[in-house]
Amino acid sequence: MADDAALRTAAADGDLLTVREAHEQVSASGGAGTPLRTLLDWVENYLMANHPDLGRTGAVCPFTKQAARIDTVRLGISQAAAEDEEKAYALIRDGFAALERIPSKPAMRHFRTVIVGFPGCNGEQGVAMLKRVQRRLRFHSLSRGKMIGMMHATSEDPGLWNPDFRPLRSPIPVLAIRHMVEQDAPFAAKHPPLMVFYLMKFPLAGLKRLWTYMRTGG
């Protein structure tokens, strides 16, 4: 398990754990009320689950559900607070390298994902700091064919399939890294900077998906 050991030491703050390891750590520590337990519950019972307000069938995040099945999800907790922007930035930047080291079959590499919770950033200033980290890493992310997303308790970003739904809400602030995939056409259609990198990565298939989405609305 050398690769997993390397993953767990890749970040400056906090371990990166498989879902199984996260369960084991929660059980060993008594679990209830801990940030890791909160993050794990949200990932398994929200991201990987259906939701009546989603506006489509399937899990809120189908890719996370499949990634968990093939053991390519890595979870972490950072103790960075609102005043620790450089610490959070370094952790998430290192997360891109950690993502690439997750063992997977070549055809399944696009399911790799890193999800880091920041329980010390629940306040307005903490959320603002994480948004700055996300913005600072956006070009780094897109230029490498990756996506960096943020979720927090007061997110007002509307759902793609139901504008009244708020899919990016989470009990603690989260920054997540994953691979850009063809199915990201709806996101690309709404964010021009993303569209440029999306079409560079998927010039033909991506253009077809974008055309279909914009013509039919999904």
Secondary structure, DSSP 8 states (H G I E B T S, - for coil): -HHHHHHHHHSSSS-EE-HHHHHHHHHHT--TT-HHHHHHHHIIIIITSB-TTSSSSSBSSHHHHHHHHTT-EEEEE----TT-HHHHHHHHHHHHHHHHHS---GGGGGG-EEEEE-GGG-SHHHHHHHHHHHHHTHHHHHTTTEEEEEE-TT-----SS-TT--TT--SS-EEEEEE--GGGHHHHHH-HHHHHHHHHHSTTHHHHHHHHHHHH--
